[in-house]
Amino acid sequence: MSKIAYIGVGSAVFAKRLMGDCMLMPALQDFELAIHDIDLERLKDAEKMLNTMKETLGSSVRVKAYADRREALRGAKYVVNSVLVGGYDHVRIDMEVPKKYGLRQTIADTLGIGGIFRGLRTIPVLQQFAEDIHELCPGAFFINYTNPMSILTNVMNTRFGVETVGLCHSVQSCVPKLFDSLDMDPAGVKWKIAGINHMAWLLEISRDGVDLYPEIKRRAQELQENPHDNMVRFDVMFRFGYYVTESSNHHSEYYPYYLKRNYPELAEKYNIELDRVYKNMERKTKGRAQTKQLVNAKTIEHIKSKEYGSNIIEAMETNKLFKFAGNVMNTGLITNLPKEACVEVACMVDSNGIQPTYVGELPPVCAAVNRNQINPQLLTVEAAVSLKKEQIYHAAFLDPHTAAELSQDDIVALCNDLIEAHGNLLPKYK
């Protein structure tokens, strides 16, 4: 029996979505869905919930919970990762410690000082995963859903030797949500998106050969007169020429322009919700309560979601071609971004594996903005592998938002405070 190992199944709402998708795939009916989480109560709940859904859907997959991660991985053909190292307690550290220095954030999970430190505490755990994979399921394909996406997908591919693709939700929702906000019809629309995770660019968009950007910008300009959820993304589009994939609240902390302690009115002007991650945490906590209800449900229905994971596995198993947006290493795909970078591009997958598509050059300004984020990403990987504290400082020095707000001495002090606050979740640095 082939095995899909799901690590981090405690985020049960997402696990229901992804594992439910697998249950609906005819090609995956002979698979074992091996689930693992370090929270044994959540693991038990997820097992019961998934087995109820399996019975409701009439699926013949086998759901098996493993308290031992190594046993969950043993013999796996595919490994899905959605862990949050340290949980919400350490998310709060990433938010609250920088706040003492006047550095405000919104989500802090991908880029910026929060993204750097989430990466630093997650990479050692992924290294353990990689060592187990090489021993227990060599050649297993790793599907990463955990942020910081670019940093983690990069380190798994380049430093730990595990073939990995990173999957995010922002590309497939980009154009539908944009058109919904502008009251435009998405029917028959063609588009091209490429860049890096959470900062990929809508490079082209047309219908019947007609460029839709002029109409998009006209409607967007009219909306900027009143507060709305897309104000930062529209501002980026007006100033740099292209719309970006990630939400305005995320996007505001990727630049030196929007979250300014000396200009607090900018947050109001651009309708930025500081500390937005706490609202997300509250929503997920409520989701946990819903999971408890599902655990005791007698039937659990599921409709195929828009997640790519199950489709990728199906394509590899059946040779059925599937196109998706993936995070992969830049093997000459985007020619004016570093070859060491992890990029987000259109990919094809079948039984031959992931085949990313060639993009060529991004518009110069788009590439420049991406490089501003790639630099601290690469230095975070270096810091995690070398265990040199100075490379953590280097990554933070080069983060646009952090550098715009703090002096170098304050950045060093902030990094030291975060290292201390995260405690045993971080290794000992030289």
Residue pairs with C-beta under 8 A, 6 or more apart in sequence:
1 30
1 31
1 32
1 62
2 30
2 31
2 32
2 77
3 31
3 32
3 33
3 34
3 75
3 76
3 77
3 78
3 137
4 22
4 28
4 31
4 32
4 33
4 34
4 76
4 77
4 78
4 79
4 80
4 313
5 34
5 35
5 36
5 72
5 73
5 76
5 78
5 79
5 80
5 137
5 140
6 15
6 18
6 19
6 33
6 34
6 35
6 36
6 72
6 80
6 82
7 36
7 37
7 69
7 72
7 73
7 79
7 80
7 81
7 82
7 83
7 129
8 36
8 37
8 81
8 82
8 83
8 84
8 146
9 15
9 19
9 35
9 36
9 37
9 42
9 43
9 46
9 65
9 82
10 37
10 38
10 39
10 42
10 43
10 46
11 82
11 84
11 284
12 42
12 45
12 46
12 49
12 287
12 288
12 291
12 294
13 284
13 287
13 290
13 291
14 82
14 145
15 35
15 46
15 50
15 82
16 49
16 50
16 53
16 291
16 294
16 300
16 302
17 302
17 305
17 307
18 80
18 305
18 307
18 309
18 310
19 33
19 35
19 50
19 53
19 63
20 53
20 57
20 302
20 305
21 302
21 304
21 305
21 307
21 309
21 310
21 311
22 28
22 31
22 33
22 61
22 309
22 310
22 313
23 33
23 53
23 54
23 57
23 59
23 61
23 302
24 57
24 59
24 302
24 304
24 310
25 310
25 313
25 314
27 314
27 317
27 318
28 61
28 310
28 313
28 314
28 317
29 59
29 60
29 61
30 60
30 61
31 61
31 62
32 61
32 62
32 63
32 64
33 50
33 61
33 62
33 63
33 64
34 64
34 66
34 72
34 73
34 76
35 43
35 46
35 47
35 50
35 63
35 64
35 65
35 66
35 72
36 43
36 65
36 66
36 67
36 68
36 69
36 72
37 43
37 46
38 69
40 67
43 65
43 67
44 65
45 291
45 292
45 295
46 65
46 291
47 63
47 64
47 65
48 295
49 291
49 294
49 295
49 297
49 300
50 63
51 63
52 294
52 297
52 298
52 299
52 300
53 300
53 301
53 302
54 61
54 63
55 299
56 299
56 300
56 301
56 302
57 301
57 302
66 72
69 129
69 132
70 132
70 136
73 79
73 129
73 132
73 133
73 136
73 137
73 140
74 136
74 137
75 136
75 137
76 133
76 136
76 137
76 140
77 137
77 140
77 141
78 140
78 141
78 142
78 143
78 313
78 316
79 129
79 133
79 137
79 140
79 141
79 142
79 143
80 143
80 145
80 309
81 126
81 129
81 142
81 143
81 144
81 145
81 146
82 145
82 146
83 122
83 125
83 146
84 91
84 146
85 118
85 121
85 122
85 125
85 425
86 93
86 121
86 422
86 425
88 281
90 121
90 422
90 425
91 108
91 109
91 118
91 277
91 281
93 117
93 418
93 421
93 422
94 105
94 108
94 113
94 114
94 117
94 118
94 418
95 105
95 108
95 114
95 275
95 277
95 278
97 414
97 417
97 418
97 421
98 104
98 105
98 108
98 113
98 114
98 402
98 414
98 418
99 105
100 417
101 405
101 406
101 410
101 413
101 414
102 261
102 405
102 406
103 113
103 261
103 401
103 402
103 405
103 406
103 414
104 259
104 261
104 267
104 274
104 275
105 112
105 113
105 114
105 253
105 259
105 274
105 275
105 277
105 401
106 249
106 250
106 252
106 253
106 259
106 272
106 273
106 274
106 275
106 276
106 277
107 114
107 249
107 250
107 253
107 276
107 277
107 280
108 114
108 115
108 118
108 253
108 277
109 115
109 118
109 147
109 148
109 277
110 147
110 148
110 149
110 150
110 197
110 198
110 250
111 148
111 198
111 199
111 253
111 254
111 373
111 376
111 377
111 399
112 253
112 254
112 399
112 401
112 402
113 396
113 399
113 401
113 402
113 414
113 415
113 418
114 253
115 147
115 148
115 151
115 380
116 148
116 376
116 380
116 392
116 395
116 396
116 399
117 418
117 422
118 147
118 148
119 148
119 151
119 152
119 377
119 380
119 381
119 384
120 380
120 383
120 384
120 392
120 422
120 426
121 422
121 425
121 426
122 146
122 148
122 152
123 151
123 152
123 155
123 381
123 384
123 385
124 384
124 426
124 427
126 152
126 155
126 156
126 160
127 160
129 142
129 162
130 156
130 160
130 161
130 162
133 140
133 142
133 162
134 161
134 162
139 163
140 162
141 163
141 164
141 165
141 316
141 353
142 156
142 162
142 163
142 164
142 165
143 164
143 165
143 167
143 309
143 312
143 313
144 152
144 153
144 156
144 164
144 165
144 166
144 167
144 327
145 166
145 167
145 168
145 309
146 152
148 377
148 380
149 166
149 168
149 197
149 198
149 327
149 342
150 166
150 196
150 197
150 327
150 341
150 342
150 373
150 374
150 377
151 342
151 377
151 380
151 381
152 166
153 164
153 165
153 166
153 197
153 327
153 328
153 342
154 329
154 340
154 341
154 342
154 377
154 378
154 381
155 381
155 384
155 385
156 162
156 164
157 163
157 164
157 328
157 329
157 342
158 329
158 340
158 381
159 381
159 385
163 353
163 354
165 312
165 326
165 327
165 328
165 347
165 354
166 197
166 326
166 327
166 328
166 342
166 344
167 307
167 308
167 309
167 312
167 324
167 326
167 327
168 197
168 198
168 325
168 327
168 344
169 306
169 307
170 197
170 198
170 200
170 245
170 246
170 247
171 193
171 200
171 245
171 325
171 344
172 306
172 308
172 324
172 325
173 306
174 193
174 200
174 202
174 243
174 245
175 186
175 189
175 191
175 202
175 205
176 186
178 184
178 202
178 216
178 230
178 243
179 185
179 186
179 189
181 223
181 228
181 229
181 230
182 216
182 219
182 220
182 223
183 219
184 212
184 215
184 216
184 219
188 207
188 208
189 205
189 206
189 207
189 212
190 204
190 205
190 206
190 207
191 202
191 204
191 205
191 206
192 202
192 203
192 204
192 205
192 346
193 200
193 201
193 202
193 203
193 245
193 325
193 344
193 346
194 200
194 201
194 203
194 333
194 334
194 343
194 344
194 345
194 346
194 359
194 362
195 201
195 244
195 245
195 334
195 343
195 344
195 362
195 366
195 370
196 337
196 341
196 342
196 343
196 344
196 370
196 373
196 374
197 327
197 342
197 344
198 245
198 246
198 250
198 251
198 254
199 244
199 245
199 246
199 251
199 254
199 369
199 370
199 373
200 244
200 245
200 246
200 325
200 344
201 242
201 243
201 244
201 245
201 362
201 363
201 366
202 242
202 243
202 244
202 245
203 242
203 362
203 363
203 366
204 211
205 211
205 212
205 213
205 216
206 212
216 237
216 243
217 237
217 238
220 230
220 234
220 237
220 238
221 234
221 238
223 230
223 234
224 231
224 234
224 235
227 271
228 271
229 247
229 248
229 271
230 248
231 248
231 269
231 270
231 271
231 272
232 248
232 249
232 251
232 252
232 258
232 270
232 272
233 243
233 244
233 246
233 247
233 248
233 251
234 243
235 270
236 242
236 243
236 244
236 251
236 255
237 243
237 244
240 365
240 366
240 369
241 363
241 365
241 366
242 363
242 366
244 251
245 344
248 270
248 271
248 272
249 272
249 273
249 276
252 258
252 259
252 267
252 270
252 272
253 259
253 401
254 373
254 400
254 401
255 369
255 400
255 401
256 400
256 401
256 403
256 404
256 405
257 266
257 404
258 266
258 267
258 270
258 272
259 266
259 267
259 272
259 274
259 401
259 405
260 266
260 404
260 405
261 405
266 272
267 274
273 279
294 300
308 322
308 324
308 325
308 326
311 322
311 324
312 322
312 324
312 349
312 354
314 320
314 322
315 321
315 322
315 349
315 350
315 351
316 349
316 350
316 351
316 353
317 351
318 351
319 350
319 351
320 350
321 348
321 349
321 350
322 348
322 349
322 350
323 346
323 347
323 348
324 346
324 347
324 349
325 344
325 345
325 346
325 347
326 344
326 345
326 346
326 347
326 354
326 356
327 342
327 343
327 344
328 342
328 343
328 345
328 347
328 354
328 356
329 341
329 342
329 343
330 337
330 338
330 339
330 340
330 341
330 342
330 343
331 339
331 356
332 339
332 358
333 343
333 345
333 356
333 357
333 358
333 359
334 341
334 343
334 345
334 359
334 360
334 361
334 362
334 367
335 359
335 360
335 361
336 361
336 362
336 364
336 367
337 343
337 362
337 367
337 370
337 371
337 374
338 371
338 374
338 378
340 378
341 370
341 374
341 377
341 378
342 377
343 359
345 356
345 357
345 359
346 356
346 357
347 354
347 355
347 356
347 357
348 354
348 355
348 356
348 357
349 355
361 367
362 370
372 398
372 400
373 400
375 398
376 395
376 396
376 398
376 399
377 395
379 391
379 394
379 395
379 398
380 392
380 395
382 388
382 391
382 395
383 389
383 391
383 392
383 394
383 395
383 429
386 430
387 427
387 428
387 429
387 430
388 429
388 430
389 415
389 419
389 429
389 430
392 415
392 419
392 429
393 411
393 412
393 415
396 402
396 403
396 411
396 414
396 415
397 403
397 408
397 411
402 411
402 414
403 411
406 414
419 426
419 429
